[in-house]
Amino acid sequence: QTGSLSTAGVGTFNFTTAVIGTPYYIIVKTWNTVETWSKTAQSFISGSLSYDFTTAQTQAYGDNLTQLGTKWCIFSGDVNQDGFVNLSDYIQINNDSYNLVNGVVVTDLNGDLYTNLADYNIVNNNSYNLVKARTPLLNPAAGITKPINKINRQIKSDK
């Protein structure tokens, strides 16, 4: 489902086809962050499911969160959405920074409406730390690399 978060980071999403009692992974994706999965599969109870990624690093699969203040957050910098923060993301940010790109753009990682050194530093640090998507593997030998039951949750920013 696609939706927006409040400034407090809370969102409500309706999953009309989810089967109660069936475990699903929750996946958070935005246009310039690293795809992040819930630590374990979660089940809907009475048509409802609540999950908070921000309370602990262990809420994400592979502990794939970073702490900012008192909250655990998803990593930023995967501009091209290939699952890695690396040179290709760095190049896009460098080009937009050089060309003085501003506004709501994928290369503005910190949301200040400018692609500049601040964004460059985020992708540089996350690339240096080998930040990448971490997903559960079911049976790599059979070519199945993601669970069949999953909730694909894309979030659009108000910025």
C-alpha positions in Angstrom: 0.0 0.0 0.0 1.1 3.5 -0.6 0.5 6.3 1.9 1.9 9.1 3.9 3.3 9.4 7.4 2.5 12.1 9.8 5.3 14.3 11.1 5.4 11.9 14.1 6.2 9.1 11.6 2.8 7.3 12.0 0.8 6.0 9.1 -2.4 4.1 8.6 -2.5 1.6 5.7 -5.4 -0.6 4.6 -4.6 -4.1 3.4 -7.8 -5.5 2.1 -6.5 -8.8 0.9 -4.4 -9.7 4.0 -5.5 -13.0 5.5 -6.0 -12.9 9.3 -3.5 -15.2 11.0 -1.2 -15.5 8.0 2.3 -14.1 8.6 3.5 -11.2 6.4 6.7 -9.3 6.4 6.3 -5.5 6.5 8.5 -3.7 4.0 9.2 0.1 4.1 10.3 1.7 0.9 10.6 5.3 -0.1 12.2 6.8 -3.2 15.6 7.4 -1.8 15.9 5.1 1.2 17.1 1.5 1.7 14.3 -1.1 1.5 13.7 -2.2 5.1 11.9 -5.3 6.3 10.4 -6.2 9.6 12.5 -8.5 11.8 9.9 -11.3 11.5 6.7 -12.0 9.7 3.7 -10.4 11.4 0.1 -11.6 11.5 -3.1 -9.5 11.3 -5.4 -10.0 14.3 -9.1 -9.0 13.9 -8.1 -7.2 10.7 -5.5 -5.0 12.4 -1.7 -4.9 12.7 0.5 -2.5 14.4 4.3 -2.4 14.0 6.8 0.2 15.1 10.3 0.2 13.5 11.5 3.2 15.6 11.7 1.5 19.1 14.8 -0.7 18.6 17.4 -1.6 16.0 16.1 -5.2 16.3 12.7 -4.2 14.8 14.3 -4.5 11.3 15.5 -7.6 9.6 19.3 -7.8 10.0 19.1 -4.9 12.5 19.2 -2.7 9.4 18.4 0.6 11.2 20.4 3.6 12.3 19.7 5.7 15.5 19.0 9.4 15.2 18.3 10.9 18.6 16.0 8.5 20.5 14.5 6.9 17.3 15.7 4.1 15.1 15.4 5.0 11.4 15.7 3.5 8.0 18.9 4.3 6.0 18.9 7.0 3.4 20.9 7.2 0.1 19.6 4.4 -2.2 18.7 7.0 -4.9 18.4 4.4 -7.7 16.7 1.8 -5.6 19.1 -1.1 -6.4 19.3 -2.1 -2.7 22.7 -0.6 -2.1 24.1 2.8 -1.2 27.1 3.0 -3.5 28.9 4.9 -6.2 25.9 5.0 -8.6 23.9 6.9 -5.9 26.9 9.1 -5.1 27.2 10.1 -8.8 23.5 11.1 -9.1 23.8 13.3 -6.0 27.1 14.8 -7.2 25.6 15.6 -10.6 22.5 17.3 -9.1 24.6 19.1 -6.5 26.9 20.4 -9.3 23.8 21.5 -11.3 22.2 23.3 -8.3 19.1 21.1 -8.4 16.5 22.0 -5.8 13.0 21.2 -4.8 11.3 17.9 -4.1 13.8 15.6 -5.8 15.1 12.1 -5.2 18.7 13.3 -4.5 17.6 15.6 -1.6 18.3 13.1 1.1 17.8 15.4 4.1 14.6 17.1 2.9 15.9 20.7 2.9 14.8 21.1 -0.8 18.5 21.4 -2.0 20.8 18.7 -3.3 24.1 19.7 -1.8 27.0 18.7 0.4 24.7 17.6 3.2 23.1 15.0 0.9 26.5 14.1 -0.5 27.8 13.3 3.1 24.8 11.0 3.8 25.4 8.9 0.8 29.2 9.0 1.3 28.9 7.8 4.9 26.3 5.1 4.1 28.3 3.9 1.1 31.5 3.7 3.2 29.6 1.7 5.9 28.3 -0.7 3.1 24.7 0.0 3.8 22.4 -2.2 1.8 18.9 -3.8 1.9 18.7 -6.9 4.1 16.0 -9.3 3.3 15.0 -12.8 4.5 16.1 -15.6 2.3 13.9 -18.7 2.0 15.7 -20.9 -0.5 18.4 -19.3 -2.5 19.2 -22.5 -4.2 15.7 -22.6 -5.7 16.0 -19.0 -6.8 13.4 -17.8 -4.2 15.0 -14.9 -2.4 11.9 -13.2 -0.9 9.0 -14.6 0.9 5.8 -15.2 -1.1 3.6 -13.5 1.6 4.8 -9.9 2.0 3.3 -6.5 2.6 4.9 -4.0 0.3 4.6 -0.7 2.0 5.7 2.4 0.1 5.7 5.8 1.9 5.6 9.1 0.2 6.9 12.1 2.0 4.9 15.3 2.5 8.1 17.3 1.6 
